[in-house]
Amino acid sequence: MKFAPVTGPKFSGALVPILLALAACGGGAEEADEPAAAETSVAGDAAVPAGAATPAPGATPTPGATPSATPSPTPTATTATATEPAAFAQCKVCHAIEPGKNGIGPTLAGIWGDRAAVVPGFEFSEPMKNSGLTWNQANLDRYLTDPRGVVPGTKMAFGGVKDAAQRQAIINYLKTL
């Protein structure tokens, strides 16, 4: 079987990986227009999803009651070694997880709890620098749902992760990096 040569415009070798990376990110402008499922507050570190329950104060022991053994807490996602979720594959197209290794996007190592746009050696957009975001649960959930809706003008050309379970798996994984 013979194949005819491809004719038409040719792409430079450097442009092909970028186009493939952008295509792998998925989502175009039409996905960014979808509304988020829940509103959240992004006022600093205290951002919480709307409708989230607030923790109840601790129980007080009854006088004269014999204290019983309480189980020790299980390790949190930040202390356990997590397995990379399948949904993270779309993040790896542009982001590395090794500290100091930036690619098309900044490394994601150690970003949990950090302010946005502070990864050394990466040139962030002005909108991201001025976003005032801290990468906590609520802000990451909102941002990963619709990056361009949360930070208009961001360089991140990604339509978002619409599935809540996939977003949560990614966030849990980011906590371990």
Secondary structure, 3 states (H helix, E strand, C coil): CCCCCCCCCCCCCCHHHHHHHHHHHCCCHHHHCCCCCCCECCCHHHCCECCCCCCCCCCCCCCCCCCCCCCCCCCCCCCCCCCCCHHHHHHHCCCCCCCCCCCCCCCCCCCCCCECCCCCCCCCCHHHHCCCCECCHHHHHHHHHCHHHHCCCCCCCCCCCCCHHHHHHHHHHHHHC
